[in-house]
Amino acid sequence: MKYVQAYADRHGRQRYYYRRPGFPRVALTGEPGSKAFAEAYEAAANQAPRRIGEDRVAHGTFSWLIVQYYDSAAYGGLRDITRRTYRNVLERFRVAWGDVPVKAMTPARLDALLEATDKNLITVRKVLRLILKLAVRREAFQPGVARPLPEPVSKPCRGERLSVLRL
């Protein structure tokens, strides 16, 4: 049978496990061919896949929100280079702010975050806006609590100066 691992334990008893990549390992009861084994196999095959890293982040924190964003269709639909850029920004953000609850983001904290950012401020704002919109959809954040992030500035045309903030 597919995804069934069989081995003899230290007492010589034959054990069977359902082991499918991305799914939790499940002990199968009964002997192969029995009704109990077939029911256990069917239940293991129909379970939901395990989300990687789900048990290592606290619900409602920025780390949790970043995991949610990585699993979203919006992130999956991006080109590889864009995903790599966004992931770099989000992982740097997660190191500094990952344990902070999303609901605790205030305008003062947001200003401190943006002032501490020394890399590509426009991309940081763009990615933060994306994950905060996701937080609103997942009801982990209320838009009135923190002021909305300014829109990113497009690339300057020839002869124009780049204004970092558009308020």
Residue frames relative to the residue before (quaternion, step in Angstrom):
aa qw qx qy qz dx dy dz
M 1.0000 0.0000 0.0000 0.0000 0.00 0.00 0.00
K 0.5358 -0.6485 0.4467 0.3047 3.53 -1.10 0.75
Y 0.8492 0.1479 -0.1672 0.4786 3.56 -1.10 0.95
V 0.5349 0.5961 -0.4313 0.4153 3.63 1.16 0.34
Q 0.1360 -0.7684 0.6235 0.0478 3.53 -0.87 1.06
A 0.0757 -0.7941 0.6028 0.0166 3.57 -0.83 1.02
Y 0.1553 0.7682 -0.6135 0.0968 3.56 -1.05 0.78
A 0.4476 -0.6568 0.5331 0.2901 3.53 -1.29 0.38
D 0.3707 -0.7324 0.5247 0.2257 3.58 -0.81 0.99
R 0.7493 -0.4263 0.2622 0.4337 3.61 -1.27 0.03
H 0.6724 0.4648 -0.2904 0.4975 3.58 1.27 -0.31
G 0.5759 -0.6159 0.3596 0.3997 3.57 1.29 0.05
R 0.5077 0.6484 -0.4215 0.3798 3.58 1.28 0.06
Q 0.4190 -0.7053 0.5141 0.2502 3.57 -0.93 0.89
R 0.0818 -0.7941 0.6022 0.0076 3.59 -0.83 1.06
Y 0.1624 -0.7829 0.5967 0.0680 3.56 -1.16 0.72
Y 0.0445 -0.7908 0.6104 -0.0075 3.53 -0.98 0.93
Y 0.3474 -0.6729 0.6107 0.2314 3.51 -1.20 0.66
R 0.0521 0.8055 -0.5824 0.0964 3.61 -0.52 1.21
R 0.0947 0.7781 -0.6075 0.1285 3.52 -0.25 1.32
P 0.5297 -0.6430 0.4344 0.3424 3.63 -0.85 0.88
G 0.8038 0.2558 -0.2138 0.4927 3.55 -0.92 0.97
F 0.6888 0.4018 -0.2619 0.5437 3.57 1.30 -0.03
P 0.5438 -0.6085 0.4425 0.3718 3.60 -1.09 0.51
R 0.5176 -0.6204 0.4889 0.3290 3.57 -1.17 0.59
V 0.0917 -0.8061 0.5846 0.0001 3.57 -0.86 1.02
A 0.3863 -0.7001 0.5538 0.2321 3.57 -0.91 0.97
L 0.2425 -0.7671 0.5807 0.1248 3.56 -0.92 0.96
T 0.3139 -0.7638 0.5388 0.1668 3.56 -0.82 1.02
G 0.7561 0.3799 -0.2821 0.4522 3.55 -1.23 0.47
E 0.5468 -0.5908 0.4854 0.3412 3.51 -1.38 -0.03
P 0.6012 -0.5570 0.4093 0.4010 3.62 -1.08 0.60
G 0.7453 0.3451 -0.2938 0.4890 3.55 -0.90 1.01
S 0.6203 0.5399 -0.3537 0.4458 3.60 1.20 -0.35
K 0.6334 -0.5383 0.3949 0.3912 3.55 -1.26 0.38
A 0.6357 0.5303 -0.3302 0.4536 3.63 0.99 -0.81
F 0.6481 0.5124 -0.3161 0.4664 3.58 0.99 -0.82
A 0.6559 0.5149 -0.3075 0.4583 3.60 0.95 -0.89
E 0.6567 0.4982 -0.3098 0.4739 3.60 0.99 -0.81
A 0.6572 0.4981 -0.3099 0.4732 3.60 0.96 -0.83
Y 0.6377 0.5224 -0.3207 0.4665 3.59 1.02 -0.81
E 0.6651 0.5034 -0.2992 0.4634 3.58 0.92 -0.90
A 0.6491 0.5054 -0.3166 0.4722 3.61 0.97 -0.81
A 0.6639 0.4941 -0.3064 0.4703 3.61 0.97 -0.82
A 0.6685 0.5087 -0.3025 0.4504 3.59 0.99 -0.79
N 0.7247 0.4459 -0.2417 0.4665 3.61 1.11 -0.61
Q 0.4857 0.6722 -0.4451 0.3379 3.61 1.21 0.03
A 0.5809 -0.5891 0.4414 0.3474 3.54 -1.27 0.47
P 0.5367 -0.6249 0.4464 0.3495 3.59 -1.07 0.63
R 0.4976 -0.6418 0.5021 0.2973 3.53 -1.21 0.61
R 0.3226 -0.7317 0.5660 0.2004 3.57 -0.93 0.88
I 0.4441 -0.7188 0.4751 0.2457 3.53 -0.70 1.13
G 0.8331 0.2023 -0.1762 0.4837 3.55 -0.94 0.96
E 0.4274 0.7393 -0.4439 0.2716 3.59 1.25 -0.10
D 0.7218 0.4443 -0.2511 0.4674 3.58 0.98 -0.80
R 0.6532 0.5341 -0.3150 0.4346 3.62 1.25 -0.13
V 0.7164 0.3863 -0.2545 0.5223 3.61 1.21 -0.08
A 0.4533 -0.6785 0.5096 0.2729 3.55 -1.10 0.74
H 0.5318 -0.6407 0.4586 0.3105 3.56 -0.98 0.88
G 0.8047 0.2926 -0.2240 0.4655 3.56 -0.97 0.90
T 0.5864 0.5575 -0.3863 0.4429 3.60 1.24 -0.02
F 0.6609 -0.4917 0.3685 0.4308 3.56 -1.26 0.16
S 0.5883 0.5541 -0.3760 0.4533 3.61 1.08 -0.58
W 0.6426 0.5106 -0.3104 0.4796 3.58 0.97 -0.86
L 0.6639 0.5071 -0.3034 0.4583 3.56 0.93 -0.89
I 0.6409 0.5126 -0.3264 0.4689 3.59 1.01 -0.74
V 0.6213 0.5165 -0.3386 0.4823 3.61 1.02 -0.75
Q 0.6371 0.5246 -0.3217 0.4642 3.58 0.98 -0.84
Y 0.6588 0.5077 -0.3071 0.4625 3.58 0.97 -0.86
Y 0.6394 0.5233 -0.3324 0.4549 3.60 0.95 -0.80
D 0.7045 0.4484 -0.2601 0.4847 3.61 1.09 -0.66
S 0.5575 0.6400 -0.3875 0.3598 3.60 1.22 -0.23
A 0.6009 -0.5607 0.4374 0.3650 3.53 -1.28 0.43
A 0.5835 0.5871 -0.3729 0.4192 3.59 1.11 -0.61
Y 0.6911 0.4464 -0.2756 0.4971 3.59 0.95 -0.84
G 0.6653 0.5229 -0.3028 0.4385 3.58 0.95 -0.85
G 0.6842 0.5003 -0.2829 0.4490 3.58 1.13 -0.57
L 0.5298 0.6364 -0.4075 0.3851 3.57 1.28 -0.06
R 0.5583 -0.5711 0.4688 0.3773 3.56 -1.24 0.40
D 0.6812 -0.5207 0.3279 0.3966 3.57 -1.19 0.54
I 0.6774 0.4948 -0.3120 0.4461 3.60 0.84 -0.89
T 0.6440 0.5073 -0.3178 0.4764 3.59 1.06 -0.74
R 0.6349 0.5216 -0.3279 0.4661 3.58 0.97 -0.83
R 0.6511 0.5148 -0.3155 0.4598 3.58 0.95 -0.86
T 0.6564 0.5060 -0.3104 0.4656 3.59 0.94 -0.87
Y 0.6758 0.4868 -0.2940 0.4690 3.58 0.85 -0.96
R 0.6430 0.5205 -0.3295 0.4550 3.60 0.96 -0.81
N 0.6268 0.5304 -0.3396 0.4587 3.61 0.98 -0.79
V 0.6636 0.4954 -0.2984 0.4745 3.58 0.92 -0.91
L 0.6988 0.4817 -0.2797 0.4488 3.58 0.84 -0.97
E 0.6572 0.5002 -0.3297 0.4573 3.61 0.97 -0.70
R 0.6178 0.5027 -0.3489 0.4939 3.63 1.06 -0.63
F 0.6372 0.5197 -0.3147 0.4742 3.57 1.04 -0.81
R 0.6563 0.5316 -0.3125 0.4348 3.59 0.95 -0.90
V 0.6149 0.5518 -0.3538 0.4385 3.61 1.01 -0.76
A 0.7494 0.4018 -0.2177 0.4792 3.58 0.89 -0.93
W 0.8400 0.2101 -0.0404 0.4986 3.59 0.87 -0.96
G 0.3755 0.7889 -0.4410 0.2052 3.62 1.24 0.02
D 0.7220 0.4449 -0.2556 0.4641 3.61 1.01 -0.73
V 0.5290 0.6307 -0.4079 0.3950 3.59 1.28 -0.12
P 0.4501 -0.6715 0.5076 0.2981 3.61 -0.87 0.85
V 0.5570 -0.6252 0.4319 0.3352 3.56 -0.99 0.85
K 0.6565 0.5295 -0.3140 0.4360 3.58 0.98 -0.81
A 0.6447 0.5357 -0.3209 0.4410 3.59 1.22 -0.42
M 0.4782 0.6618 -0.4544 0.3561 3.60 1.23 -0.02
T 0.0478 -0.7936 0.6057 -0.0314 3.53 -0.62 1.22
P 0.6753 -0.4751 0.3461 0.4455 3.60 -1.18 0.21
A 0.6404 0.5246 -0.3328 0.4516 3.61 1.00 -0.75
R 0.6644 0.4839 -0.3017 0.4832 3.59 0.96 -0.84
L 0.6350 0.5282 -0.3281 0.4585 3.57 1.00 -0.78
D 0.6469 0.5030 -0.3160 0.4782 3.59 0.99 -0.82
A 0.6460 0.5123 -0.3210 0.4660 3.60 0.97 -0.84
L 0.6342 0.5345 -0.3207 0.4575 3.55 1.02 -0.80
L 0.7097 0.4597 -0.2671 0.4622 3.55 0.81 -0.99
E 0.6349 0.5152 -0.3333 0.4694 3.61 1.09 -0.62
A 0.6753 0.4914 -0.2924 0.4658 3.58 1.07 -0.69
T 0.5757 0.5961 -0.3774 0.4132 3.56 1.23 -0.33
D 0.1306 -0.8142 0.5631 0.0536 3.54 -0.67 1.09
K 0.6703 0.4611 -0.2959 0.5005 3.58 1.23 -0.20
N 0.8687 -0.2026 0.1320 0.4323 3.52 -1.25 0.64
L 0.2097 -0.8347 0.5028 0.0806 3.55 0.25 1.32
I 0.6264 0.5523 -0.3394 0.4330 3.57 1.00 -0.77
T 0.6787 0.4764 -0.2908 0.4773 3.59 0.90 -0.90
V 0.6145 0.5423 -0.3464 0.4564 3.60 1.00 -0.76
R 0.6666 0.4937 -0.3042 0.4684 3.60 0.88 -0.91
K 0.6503 0.5309 -0.3151 0.4428 3.56 0.93 -0.90
V 0.6976 0.4616 -0.2729 0.4751 3.59 0.87 -0.96
L 0.6323 0.5191 -0.3389 0.4646 3.61 1.00 -0.73
R 0.6228 0.5311 -0.3420 0.4616 3.57 1.00 -0.74
L 0.6495 0.5257 -0.3179 0.4481 3.59 0.98 -0.84
I 0.7193 0.4277 -0.2806 0.4701 3.60 0.81 -0.90
L 0.6320 0.5112 -0.3530 0.4632 3.62 1.07 -0.53
K 0.6004 0.5252 -0.3617 0.4825 3.60 1.11 -0.54
L 0.6315 0.5135 -0.3257 0.4810 3.57 1.05 -0.75
A 0.6321 0.5334 -0.3297 0.4552 3.59 1.01 -0.79
V 0.6279 0.5177 -0.3354 0.4746 3.58 1.04 -0.72
R 0.6662 0.4949 -0.3044 0.4675 3.60 0.95 -0.86
R 0.7123 0.4173 -0.2492 0.5063 3.60 1.07 -0.71
E 0.4294 -0.7401 0.4174 0.3060 3.57 1.36 0.16
A 0.4446 0.6724 -0.4715 0.3577 3.57 1.04 0.77
F 0.7698 0.2285 -0.1015 0.5874 3.57 1.28 -0.14
Q 0.2263 -0.7539 0.6011 0.1383 3.57 -1.04 0.80
P 0.4746 -0.7261 0.4096 0.2824 3.57 -0.62 1.07
G 0.6375 0.5508 -0.3489 0.4105 3.64 1.07 -0.44
V 0.5581 0.6338 -0.3857 0.3716 3.58 1.21 -0.39
A 0.7851 0.1404 -0.0708 0.5991 3.57 0.86 -0.91
R 0.5207 -0.6290 0.4572 0.3524 3.55 -1.02 0.70
P 0.5439 -0.6278 0.4282 0.3560 3.60 -0.99 0.68
L 0.5292 -0.6247 0.4715 0.3278 3.53 -1.18 0.60
P 0.5161 -0.6278 0.4699 0.3445 3.59 -1.03 0.67
E 0.5831 -0.5714 0.4463 0.3665 3.54 -1.20 0.57
P 0.5010 -0.6378 0.4702 0.3480 3.60 -1.03 0.62
V 0.4540 -0.6730 0.5161 0.2731 3.51 -1.16 0.64
S 0.4338 -0.6818 0.5162 0.2837 3.54 -0.95 0.83
K 0.6567 -0.5007 0.3721 0.4238 3.56 -1.26 0.30
P 0.4895 -0.6788 0.4527 0.3079 3.60 -0.93 0.82
C 0.4466 -0.6515 0.5431 0.2849 3.51 -1.19 0.64
R 0.7041 -0.4377 0.3300 0.4515 3.55 -1.26 0.21
G 0.8226 0.2282 -0.1914 0.4845 3.55 -0.86 1.01
E 0.6314 0.5185 -0.3440 0.4628 3.62 1.23 -0.17
R 0.3907 -0.6828 0.5575 0.2651 3.55 -1.21 0.51
L 0.4348 -0.6859 0.5207 0.2633 3.55 -1.13 0.65
S 0.1721 -0.7630 0.6170 0.0871 3.54 -0.69 1.10
V 0.3943 -0.7539 0.4733 0.2286 3.58 -0.60 1.12
L 0.7930 0.2303 -0.1264 0.5496 3.59 0.90 -0.82
R 0.0725 -0.7458 0.6605 0.0478 3.50 -1.03 0.84
L 0.0844 -0.8492 0.5214 0.0018 3.56 -0.07 1.29
